[in-house]
Amino acid sequence: MSGHSKFANIKHKKEKNDAAKGKIFTIIGREIAVAVKEGGPDPNNNFKLATVIAKAKANNVPNDTIERGIKKAAGEGSGVNYEYCSYEGYGPNGIAIIVDCLTDNKNRTAANVRSAFTKGGGSIGTPGCVSFMFDKKGEIIIDKEECEMDADTLMMTALDCGAEDFSEEDDCYEIYTDPDSFDEILNNLKNAGITDFASAEVTMIPQTYVTLTDENAIKCVNRILDLLDEDDDVQNVYHNYDEQ
């Protein structure tokens, strides 16, 4: 497997302006709210919440922001009820796109997602129309500069912890897991002393990537992705466009 600029995108988002950071805070705030609602406010007894907190710290969300989010979500009758929803569709040249959302208004979200596809010359499809082109995997990315282990030691540690696959890229290490075992393996890695993750999440990995050469098609697919990225309801966007 290969990250196809995934780590570069993570670093780029971390270096973006305050508006982009605000988007990350919004995404994680909603995930905290859902995790607390489902399993309570104590991360020691709520692994989903502990995972969201780890994601928050990897994205430089301040500790007091995380704590406020947990307290707000734990308050009786406070907060908003969010629902998960997902959309699948096509960008230019048949680029496959999956959009995962967390929203308090599905009608608004559906309209916004459809508008993003339309403005970029794409189209929304039926559920399942492109998801078969992806594999659901747990993905853990570690910055080489932040990792004290050498590649061989890290690989053996990851495999001993239950990982399915390990890849060394130019500037990072990538660990892949079965999605159902992701939480357990992430916890095993932490117990093995590996705690500094650039990213750790269950994601959708394209089985193949599509390279675009037409400048207009590239402009259009980037238009779709930018509009989706700007929407607060959108949690994750998966696609098979090779951005390298």
C-alpha positions in Angstrom: 0.0 0.0 0.0 1.0 3.6 -0.4 0.0 6.8 1.2 -0.3 8.7 -2.1 0.5 12.1 -0.5 -1.6 11.3 2.5 1.1 12.3 5.0 1.9 15.4 2.9 -1.8 16.4 3.1 -1.8 15.9 6.8 1.2 18.2 7.3 -0.3 20.7 4.8 -3.6 20.9 6.8 -1.7 21.4 10.1 0.1 24.3 8.5 -3.0 26.0 7.1 -4.5 29.2 8.3 -6.8 29.6 11.3 -9.9 29.0 9.2 -8.7 25.5 8.3 -7.8 24.9 12.0 -11.3 25.9 12.9 -12.6 23.3 10.6 -10.5 20.6 12.2 -11.7 21.7 15.7 -15.3 21.5 14.5 -14.9 18.0 13.1 -13.2 16.7 16.3 -15.7 18.5 18.5 -18.6 16.7 16.9 -16.7 13.4 17.1 -16.1 14.0 20.8 -19.8 14.8 21.3 -20.8 11.5 19.7 -18.2 9.5 21.5 -19.3 10.9 24.9 -22.9 10.3 24.2 -22.2 6.6 23.2 -19.7 5.7 25.9 -19.5 8.4 28.6 -16.9 11.1 29.4 -14.1 9.0 30.8 -11.6 8.1 28.1 -10.2 5.3 30.4 -13.5 3.5 30.0 -14.4 4.8 26.6 -11.9 3.8 24.0 -13.7 5.6 21.2 -13.3 8.8 23.1 -9.7 8.0 23.8 -9.1 7.5 20.1 -10.8 10.9 19.3 -8.6 12.6 21.9 -5.5 11.1 20.3 -6.7 12.4 16.9 -7.3 15.8 18.5 -3.8 16.0 19.9 -2.3 14.9 16.6 -4.1 17.8 15.0 -2.8 20.3 17.7 -6.2 20.8 19.3 -5.5 22.5 22.7 -6.1 20.4 25.8 -8.6 22.9 27.2 -10.6 22.8 24.0 -10.8 19.0 24.3 -11.8 19.2 28.0 -14.5 21.8 27.2 -15.9 19.6 24.5 -16.1 16.6 26.8 -17.7 18.6 29.6 -20.2 20.1 27.2 -21.1 16.8 25.7 -21.5 15.2 29.2 -23.9 17.9 30.4 -27.5 16.9 30.7 -29.7 18.1 27.8 -26.8 20.0 26.3 -25.3 19.9 22.8 -26.8 18.8 19.6 -27.7 15.4 18.4 -25.6 14.5 15.4 -26.2 11.8 12.8 -23.8 10.0 10.5 -24.6 9.9 6.8 -22.5 9.1 3.7 -22.7 10.0 0.1 -21.0 8.4 -3.0 -20.4 9.9 -6.4 -18.1 10.7 -9.3 -15.8 13.5 -10.2 -14.4 14.2 -13.6 -13.1 11.2 -15.6 -14.9 8.9 -13.2 -12.9 9.8 -10.1 -14.6 7.9 -7.2 -15.5 10.0 -4.2 -17.0 9.0 -0.8 -18.1 11.7 1.6 -18.7 10.9 5.3 -20.7 13.5 7.3 -21.8 14.2 10.8 -24.8 16.5 10.8 -27.7 17.9 12.8 -29.6 18.5 9.5 -29.5 15.9 6.8 -31.4 18.0 4.3 -28.9 20.8 4.5 -26.0 18.4 4.3 -27.4 16.5 1.3 -28.0 19.8 -0.6 -24.5 21.1 0.1 -22.8 17.9 -0.9 -24.8 17.7 -4.1 -23.9 21.3 -4.9 -20.2 20.6 -4.4 -20.3 17.7 -6.9 -22.3 19.7 -9.4 -20.0 22.8 -9.3 -17.1 20.6 -10.0 -18.7 18.8 -12.9 -19.4 15.6 -10.9 -22.5 13.8 -9.8 -23.9 12.0 -6.8 -24.5 8.3 -7.3 -26.5 5.6 -5.4 -25.2 4.1 -2.2 -22.5 1.5 -3.0 -21.8 2.9 -6.5 -18.1 3.5 -5.7 -17.4 2.1 -2.2 -16.6 -1.3 -3.8 -13.5 0.3 -5.2 -12.1 0.9 -1.7 -10.9 -1.3 1.2 -11.9 -0.3 4.7 -8.7 -0.4 6.8 -7.3 1.0 10.0 -4.4 3.3 9.0 -1.8 4.6 11.4 0.8 7.1 10.1 4.0 7.9 12.0 6.2 10.9 11.1 9.8 9.6 10.7 11.2 12.7 12.4 9.1 11.9 15.5 9.9 8.2 15.6 12.9 7.0 17.7 12.6 3.4 16.3 14.3 2.3 13.1 12.1 0.9 10.3 12.8 -2.8 11.0 12.1 -2.5 14.8 9.0 -0.6 14.2 7.8 -3.0 11.6 8.3 -6.0 13.8 6.7 -4.2 16.8 3.6 -3.3 14.6 3.3 -6.9 13.3 3.6 -8.3 16.8 0.8 -5.9 17.9 -1.4 -7.4 15.2 -1.0 -5.1 12.2 -1.7 -6.6 8.8 0.8 -4.5 6.8 3.7 -2.0 7.2 5.0 0.4 4.7 8.0 2.8 4.7 7.5 6.0 2.7 9.9 8.9 2.1 8.9 10.8 5.2 6.6 8.5 7.2 5.8 4.9 8.3 2.3 3.5 7.5 0.7 0.7 9.5 -2.5 -1.0 8.3 -4.9 -3.0 10.4 -8.1 -4.9 10.1 -10.8 -2.2 10.8 -12.5 -4.3 13.5 -9.2 -4.7 15.3 -8.0 -1.1 14.9 -8.8 0.0 18.5 -7.1 -3.0 20.0 -4.0 -2.7 17.8 -3.7 1.0 18.5 -3.8 0.3 22.2 -1.2 -2.4 21.8 1.1 0.1 20.0 0.7 2.6 22.8 1.5 -0.1 25.3 4.6 -0.9 23.3 5.8 2.8 23.6 4.6 4.1 20.2 2.4 7.1 21.0 3.3 9.9 18.6 0.9 9.4 15.7 0.6 11.9 12.8 -2.8 10.2 12.1 -4.7 7.2 13.4 -8.1 6.3 12.0 -10.2 3.8 10.2 -10.3 4.9 6.6 -11.1 3.9 3.0 -8.0 2.9 0.9 -8.5 3.0 -2.9 -7.7 -0.3 -4.6 -6.4 1.6 -7.6 -5.6 5.3 -8.2 -6.6 7.5 -11.2 -4.1 10.0 -12.6 -5.5 13.1 -14.3 -3.6 14.9 -17.0 -6.3 17.2 -18.4 -5.9 20.6 -16.7 -9.7 21.3 -16.7 -10.4 17.9 -15.1 -7.8 18.6 -12.4 -9.3 22.0 -11.7 -12.8 20.5 -11.5 -12.0 17.7 -9.1 -10.0 20.0 -6.9 -13.1 22.3 -6.9 -15.2 19.4 -5.6 -12.7 18.5 -2.9 -12.2 22.1 -1.8 -15.9 22.7 -1.4 -16.4 19.5 0.6 -13.4 20.4 2.8 -15.0 23.8 3.5 -18.3 22.2 4.7 -18.4 21.8 8.5 -20.8 18.8 8.1 -18.2 16.9 6.2 -16.0 14.7 8.4 -14.0 12.8 5.8 -13.6 12.6 2.1 -12.1 9.5 0.4 -11.2 9.4 -3.3 -9.0 7.6 -5.8 -7.5 10.7 -7.4 -3.7 10.4 -7.4 -2.7 13.9 -6.3 1.0 13.2 -6.8 
